[in-house]
Amino acid sequence: MAVTAQMVKELRESTGAGMMDAKKALVETDGDMEAAVDWLRTKGLAKAAKKSGRVAAEGLVGVAVDGGVGVAVEVNSETDFVAKNGDFQKMVASIAKVALGAADVDALKAADLGGKPVETVVNEAIAVIGENMSVRRLVRVEGDVVVTYVHNAAATDMGKIGVLVALKGADNGIGKQIAMHIAATNPASLGEADLDPALIEREKAVLTEQARESGKPDAVIEKMIVGRMAKFFEEVTLLGQKFVINPDLTVAQAAKEAGVEVVGFARVEVGEGIEKKEEDFAAEVAKTLQGA
């Protein structure tokens, strides 16, 4: 029996298994849906379905560099306990290395890791460890040199915040300093030209309304807005920010003095944008003991 995309989708939704695993199960069972579910269960892959609805907002960011390419990968888990697990950390390190050859997170999930797709490796880990996990984000930067920094490191090249800095020119130590600066200040973009236009317009609208409340003439207000927007760009763009190592210089000036140019960066923090369900620790333990 021919296995269709709709059959694979249906099996994935009913079991929580990965796409490649669902397809293989259907091929192995000649398209028999019930038999495919049983096949996945015997492999421990359907077990992930029970965990898939739970929020995975903890985990680690793993970084890797190969020549002028650097990547940061966020792999989530439900609890920080799993993030401290040696097997989980080994998996994150392996996924980060595979990510060097992947264009985006979907390609990463389908990429080969030890003879299996990354998505399958993660689902097998869910079945063993018993927590929901996911490969959530992959970012990459490229330059003559890519420097990494990990904040709150749990192991080598992984932690709660991963930073990549791409430089044009030969790094002499400034890259690590800039990476630490990025971890601390979390700039919105590299420069003014890279900022989200919607963010700029929203800020300009707020500043305009504030200026109008002063009752000053329009010509004066326009000059006020120019000055205030310049201050805004200085605060939110990496190149415009005051360098934390030497506040007398901007990051752009510090890089220039070091003989390099910052051409890209990425800052990935575990759980950014995920709505976490707050529970007190006692309730969490009680829930676990009840087999939830």
Secondary structure, DSSP 8 states (H G I E B T S, - for coil): ----HHHHHHHHHHH---HHHHHHHHHHTTT-HHHHHHHHHHTT-GGGGGTTTS---EEEEEEEEETTEEEEEEEEESSHHHHT-HHHHHHHHHHHHHHTT-SSHHHHHHSEETTEEHHHHHHHHHHHH-S-EEEEEEEEEESSEEEEEEEEEEETTEEEEEEEEEEES--SSHHHHHHHHHHHH--SBSSGGGS-HHHHHHHHHHHHHHHHTTT--HHHHHHHHHHHHHHHHHHHBTTTSEETTEEEEEHHHHHHHTT-EEEEEEEEETTTT-------HHHHHHHHHTT-
